[in-house]
Structure formats: structure tokens, C-alpha cells
Amino acid sequence: EPEVTQTPSHQVTQMGQEVILRCVPISNHLYFYWYRQILGQKVEFLVSFYNNEISEKSEIFDDQFSVERPDGSNFTLKIRSTKLEDSAMYFCASTRGITEAFFGQGTRLTVV
Amino acid sequence: SQQGEEDPQALSIQEGENATMNCSYKTSINNLQWYRQNSGRGLVHLILIRSNEREKHSGRLRVTLDTSKKSSSLLITASRAADTASYFCATDRGTGYSTLTFGKGTMLLVSP
């Protein structure tokens, strides 16, 4: 069964460093998303991406964040200068259309 | 309350019993989805119910949707220890993309 894959599963970084979280969405999906879940809290939407551009973003997705689809398979989330409060589980998701979303296993980001 | 609020927050039952979780939301929706999350793991899609549907079944899962009350319920019948997980409802924001707003979830513990 096709699945969304994310790498790495765990990333530890120093405050102020840049991190890139990687995702490979399901191959025939057209819409891509990033969500995050701070420990013990609800899953929060960050950004959606369609047709090589951001289609929607939340107030969390400020100038420190960027997304890119560098090739036909990868979808990345970059955090330019990490803060302690960026520590969370980051989930990538993809959909064919306005349908059920398939999520990856997540990347646990720890900022120290 | 916020969009996609589940209750109860925690539910503890014995194997073989049924588990019912409820979700309320505030704005209009295209669809409502239920997800399952094992501790520290990714989100697994369980079922999607569209705004023009009232009930949907999938295996041991039964979902209802009452758009007049802006509420949904998830029933798991004949629960098993392996059903132990957190369950989240997520509403599609109706923006034209499958951007989801999640609730805080119900933590279900099924004891053997």
C-alpha cells in the first residue's frame, strides 16, 4: 500500500540552526501539507501546497518557515533559525484532492 | 470550545465493550474525518464522512454526523486491546483544499 515517508524520524538541532525536514508524498497525489504537534497538544495545520505553490498557510507559518518541492517526488519543510518552541512532531500529508489525507510517521524535532 | 473538540478526553474500557467518542465543531464543513494515533506515531486515517452523509460504516467502526448540531460520533464495536490509541476528529475547512482542523483527541485504553 502506498504511504507517505518522512526523514529523518528524529532530528536534534541547536537553537538558531537551520533544519530541513523531508517528505516523499504518495506518488499520484497532488496536494501536500505540513502539520505539527507539540507534545501533548493537538495537531496544527502549517501549510498546504499545490501546483508548485503555497495554497494556504496558518499564522504559525511565518517567515522562518518555507516549503519546496525540489523534484518530482520530495516535499521539504525548512525552518531557517530554529527556536526552542519549534520542538514538536512534524507531519507531512498528501491527498489526491479534497479527500482523506494520508500522513507520514512524522519527524520529531528537538531544539536544544 | 474550539473547532473539532472531542469528548471524553480519556476513555477506559474492557475488551469486547463498545467505545463511543464524540466530536463537536463550530464552522461549516465539507467533510469530517477520524484519525487514530498510537503513542508517538503517525496519524492513521480511519474514515471520512461527507457533510451530506449521516452515517457511515467501516468494519467495526461506525461514524455519525449531525450537521445541525455540528457534531459527530465514532463508535468502535467489540473493542480489542490493539484499539488502544488516541482518536482525533478533523474537519475539512472548506477552503478548496483538504486542510484539516484537528481536535484534542480522545485517549482510548482497552484492557484485556
Interface residues (C-beta under 8 A of the other chain):
Chain A: Y31 Y33 Y35 Q41 K42 V43 E44 F45 S48 Y50 S55 E56 M89 F91 A93 T95 G97 I98 T99 E100 A101 F102 F103 G104 Q105 G106 R108
Chain B: G4 N30 N31 Q33 Y35 G40 R41 G42 L43 V44 H45 L48 F88 A90 D92 T95 G96 Y97 S98 T99 L100 T101 F102 G103 K104 G105
